[in-house]
Amino acid sequence: MGLSGKSAHAGLSLADIEKIKTASARNPPRHRGLGRGIAEPKMEEKIMMMKKLTGILMAGMLMASMVGCGAVSVDGETKTDTPEASESSEGTQGSGAIGLAVSTLNNPFFVTLSEGAQAAAKEQNVELIVVDAGDDAAKQTNDIEDLISRNISVLIVNPVDSDAVAPAVKDAVAKGIKVVSVDRVVNGVDVDCAIASDNVAGAQAATEYLMSLVGEGAKVAELQGVSGASATIDRGQGFHNVADEKLDVVSSQTANFNRSEGMTVMENMLQANADIKGVFAHNDEMALGAVEAIGGKEIVVVGFDATDDALTAVSEGKMAATVAQKPDLMGATAVETAVKLIAGETVEKEIPVEVELVTE
């Protein structure tokens, strides 16, 4: 049956159907899945979204590549981290760097100690930051606070003053920094490791040798180191363990481990006590200063540290003896111990370094 002017099943005319088609073409249905009343994104918006996603992915890849590598510096040289160095940073707080707060680099002994530490740091491929207090306890406190702010993992400290340095070291410990003392202790602080020569035994041996040369009961003088330093205390104890019983100590004065001060103090001692027969100095720098003050007088001088200048003076007969330490080994051992602490390894609480008397 044909169609005349009406739809057979809807009762609509052909004109009505054409109107409906035209309306549908002008207002297409909404896109499914975008929600009622939400138009499909325009092409420009799609492009912007893709750019943002690409940027995020590229940033993530860059960060991942940076995590995989790192650099450490020793004395300004840049080196790539070894796998061991990267892994070791898991053992402690901080960046993995080591700070060395040395009492003074105006003393050959501590220059050698610092050089030994730097050599070990290069070998271990770790960053070592060396700060020099110049024998100023207040400056050393500031130096340590600065190292703490630089996010070090281990502090190696060679105190100017064993008491004065304690608050700064306690601050480091409180912030999770491991601490190694070298050559001198930090009073009142439980450090992770203390590395030092046996100063008491060394000073006793030196004083016994001095007594063998000047005779029991002879008048002697003592040139003391920096007041409060553990080396000063320990070497003084070793000296007095022998001298108080077998010698006549007519003068004990500080010359702060310094050669020029040692000369000046020795000159003053000789003016007050012209019959001094022997001198024990807490280090070689003061002993060498005493030698200059003594001139050609027959006075026996014994030092401590076995620096190059002192060994030369002993060989030339200007000094009678010196006590040999190994500052380069002490510095290297301190860094090696620090690396173990960074790796989370257990270390000895005390590491003694042997000494010996050098008489020729």
C-alpha positions in Angstrom: 0.0 0.0 0.0 1.5 3.4 -1.0 2.0 6.6 1.1 -0.2 9.5 0.4 0.4 12.5 2.7 0.6 10.7 6.1 3.0 8.1 7.7 1.4 4.7 7.8 2.3 3.8 11.5 3.0 7.2 13.2 0.3 9.3 11.9 2.8 12.0 10.8 2.8 13.7 7.5 5.8 13.7 5.2 6.3 17.4 6.0 6.5 16.7 9.8 9.1 14.0 9.2 11.3 16.4 7.2 11.1 19.0 10.0 12.3 16.4 12.6 15.3 15.4 10.4 16.3 19.0 9.9 16.1 19.7 13.7 18.3 16.6 14.4 20.9 17.7 12.0 21.1 21.1 13.6 21.3 19.7 17.3 23.4 16.5 17.3 23.1 14.2 20.4 25.6 14.7 23.2 28.7 12.5 23.4 28.2 9.4 25.5 30.4 9.1 28.6 31.0 12.9 29.1 28.0 13.3 31.4 24.8 15.1 30.8 25.2 18.6 29.6 29.0 18.4 29.1 30.2 19.1 25.6 33.0 17.0 24.0 36.4 18.7 24.4 37.6 20.9 21.6 40.7 19.9 19.6 42.7 22.8 21.1 42.0 21.5 24.6 43.1 18.0 23.7 46.4 19.3 22.4 47.1 21.2 25.6 46.3 18.2 27.7 48.7 16.1 25.7 51.5 18.7 26.0 51.1 18.8 29.8 51.2 14.9 30.1 54.4 14.9 27.9 56.0 17.5 30.1 55.3 15.6 33.3 56.7 12.4 31.8 59.9 14.1 30.7 60.4 15.7 34.1 60.0 12.3 35.7 62.6 10.7 33.4 65.0 13.5 34.2 64.7 13.1 37.9 65.2 9.4 37.6 68.4 9.9 35.7 69.7 12.3 38.3 69.1 9.9 41.1 71.3 7.4 39.3 74.5 9.5 39.5 76.2 11.9 41.8 79.5 13.7 42.4 81.8 14.3 45.4 84.6 16.8 45.7 87.9 16.7 47.5 89.9 20.0 47.4 87.9 21.3 44.5 88.3 18.2 42.3 85.0 16.6 41.1 84.7 12.8 41.0 81.9 10.4 40.3 80.5 8.4 43.1 81.4 4.8 43.3 78.5 2.3 43.9 80.0 1.8 47.4 79.9 5.5 48.2 76.3 5.8 47.1 75.3 2.8 49.1 77.1 3.9 52.2 75.0 7.1 52.5 72.2 4.8 53.9 74.1 4.3 57.2 73.9 7.8 58.6 72.2 11.2 58.3 73.4 13.9 55.9 74.9 14.1 52.5 77.7 11.6 52.9 80.3 14.3 53.2 82.9 14.3 56.0 84.0 17.5 57.8 87.5 17.8 59.4 87.7 20.6 62.0 91.5 20.8 62.6 93.0 22.9 65.4 95.6 24.7 63.3 97.3 24.4 59.9 100.1 26.6 61.2 101.7 23.5 62.8 103.5 21.0 60.6 102.1 18.1 62.6 98.5 19.0 61.8 99.4 19.8 58.2 100.6 16.2 57.9 97.5 14.9 59.6 95.3 16.9 57.2 97.2 15.6 54.2 96.8 12.1 55.4 93.1 12.6 55.7 92.8 14.2 52.3 94.8 11.3 50.6 92.5 8.8 52.3 89.4 10.8 51.2 90.5 10.7 47.5 91.2 7.0 47.8 87.8 6.3 49.3 86.1 8.7 46.8 84.3 10.8 49.4 84.0 14.5 50.0 86.2 15.9 52.7 85.7 19.5 53.9 88.7 20.8 55.9 88.3 23.9 58.2 91.2 25.5 60.1 90.6 27.0 63.5 94.0 28.7 63.7 94.3 27.6 67.4 91.2 29.7 68.2 88.6 27.8 70.2 85.8 30.3 69.4 86.5 30.0 65.7 86.5 26.2 65.9 83.0 26.3 67.4 81.8 28.5 64.5 83.6 26.1 62.1 81.7 23.1 63.4 78.4 24.9 63.3 79.1 25.8 59.7 79.9 22.1 58.9 76.7 21.1 60.6 74.7 23.5 58.4 76.4 22.0 55.3 74.7 18.7 56.1 77.8 16.6 56.7 77.4 12.9 57.8 80.5 12.6 59.9 82.5 15.2 61.9 86.2 14.5 62.5 87.4 17.0 65.2 90.9 17.8 66.4 90.0 20.1 69.3 91.8 23.4 70.1 90.4 23.1 73.6 88.8 19.8 74.6 86.3 21.5 76.9 85.4 24.6 74.8 84.6 22.4 71.7 82.2 20.2 73.6 78.9 22.2 73.1 79.3 22.4 69.3 80.1 18.6 69.2 77.1 17.9 71.3 75.0 19.9 68.8 76.4 17.7 66.0 75.5 14.5 67.8 72.0 15.8 68.5 71.5 16.3 64.8 72.5 12.7 64.0 76.0 13.4 62.9 78.6 10.8 63.7 81.8 12.1 65.5 85.4 11.0 65.4 88.0 12.7 67.6 91.6 12.7 66.5 94.8 13.3 68.5 92.8 15.1 71.2 89.6 14.0 73.0 86.3 16.0 73.4 85.6 16.2 77.1 82.1 15.2 78.2 81.0 13.9 74.9 80.6 10.2 74.0 82.1 10.3 70.5 81.8 7.3 68.1 85.5 6.8 67.9 88.6 8.4 69.5 91.9 8.1 67.6 95.0 9.3 69.4 98.6 8.4 70.3 99.3 7.3 73.9 100.4 10.7 75.0 100.9 9.7 78.7 103.2 6.8 77.9 105.1 8.9 75.3 105.7 11.8 77.7 106.9 9.4 80.4 109.4 7.8 78.1 110.6 11.2 77.0 111.0 12.4 80.6 112.8 9.3 81.7 115.3 9.8 78.8 115.7 13.4 79.8 116.5 12.4 83.4 119.0 9.9 82.2 120.9 12.7 80.5 120.7 15.5 83.2 120.7 13.3 86.2 118.2 12.7 89.0 117.3 15.9 91.0 118.4 18.2 88.2 116.5 21.5 87.6 114.2 21.2 84.5 111.5 23.3 82.9 108.2 22.3 81.1 106.8 24.1 78.1 103.1 23.3 78.1 100.7 23.3 75.1 97.3 25.0 74.7 95.5 25.1 78.1 92.6 22.6 78.2 93.8 20.5 75.2 93.8 16.8 76.0 97.3 16.5 74.5 98.5 19.1 77.0 96.8 17.4 79.9 98.0 13.9 78.9 101.6 14.9 78.1 101.8 17.0 81.2 100.6 14.0 83.3 103.3 11.7 81.7 106.0 14.3 82.4 105.0 14.9 86.0 104.6 11.1 86.7 108.4 11.0 86.4 109.6 14.5 87.1 107.7 15.2 90.3 109.6 12.3 92.0 113.0 12.4 90.3 113.6 15.9 89.0 113.3 19.5 90.3 110.7 21.2 88.1 111.5 24.9 88.5 109.1 26.3 85.9 106.0 25.1 83.9 104.5 27.6 81.5 102.3 27.5 78.4 103.6 28.4 75.0 100.5 27.2 73.1 102.2 24.7 70.9 103.8 27.6 69.1 107.5 28.0 68.1 107.8 31.7 68.5 106.0 31.6 71.9 108.2 28.7 72.9 111.3 30.9 72.3 109.9 33.8 74.2 108.8 31.8 77.2 112.1 29.9 77.3 114.0 33.2 77.3 111.9 34.3 80.3 112.5 31.0 82.1 116.3 31.3 81.7 116.3 34.8 83.0 114.5 33.6 86.2 116.4 30.3 86.4 119.8 30.4 84.8 120.8 27.0 86.1 118.1 25.0 84.2 119.6 21.7 82.9 116.8 20.3 80.8 113.5 21.1 79.1 110.6 19.0 78.1 108.3 20.6 75.6 104.8 19.2 74.9 105.5 19.5 71.1 108.4 20.0 68.7 107.4 23.5 67.7 107.9 24.7 71.3 111.1 22.6 71.6 112.5 24.2 68.5 111.7 27.6 69.9 113.4 26.7 73.1 116.5 25.7 71.1 116.7 29.1 69.6 116.4 30.8 73.0 119.0 28.5 74.5 121.6 29.2 71.9 124.9 27.6 72.7 124.1 26.8 76.4 124.4 23.1 77.6 120.7 22.5 78.1 119.0 19.2 77.1 115.8 19.7 75.1 113.3 16.9 74.4 110.2 17.4 72.3 107.1 15.5 71.1 105.7 14.8 67.6 108.8 14.0 65.5 108.2 16.6 62.9 110.7 17.0 60.0 112.4 20.0 61.6 112.6 18.2 64.9 114.2 15.1 63.4 116.7 17.3 61.7 117.5 19.0 65.0 117.9 15.6 66.7 120.3 14.4 64.0 122.3 17.6 64.3 122.5 17.3 68.1 120.4 20.5 68.8 117.6 18.4 70.4 118.2 15.3 72.5 115.1 13.5 71.5 111.5 13.6 70.2 108.5 11.3 70.5 107.5 10.0 67.1 103.8 10.0 66.2 102.3 9.2 62.9 100.0 12.1 62.0 99.5 11.0 58.4 98.3 7.6 59.6 96.0 9.3 62.2 94.4 11.4 59.6 93.9 8.5 57.2 92.5 6.3 59.9 90.1 9.0 60.9 88.7 9.2 57.3 88.6 5.4 56.9 86.7 5.2 60.2 84.3 7.9 59.0 83.5 6.0 55.8 82.7 2.9 57.9 80.3 4.9 60.1 78.6 6.3 57.0 78.1 2.7 55.8 76.5 1.8 59.1 79.4 -0.4 60.2 80.5 -0.9 63.8 83.9 0.7 64.7 86.1 0.6 67.7 85.5 3.2 70.4 89.2 3.9 70.7 92.0 3.4 68.1 95.4 3.9 69.7 98.4 4.9 67.5 101.8 3.8 68.7 104.6 6.2 69.6 108.3 5.7 69.9 111.2 7.8 71.2 113.7 9.0 68.6 117.1 9.9 69.9 119.2 10.0 66.7 
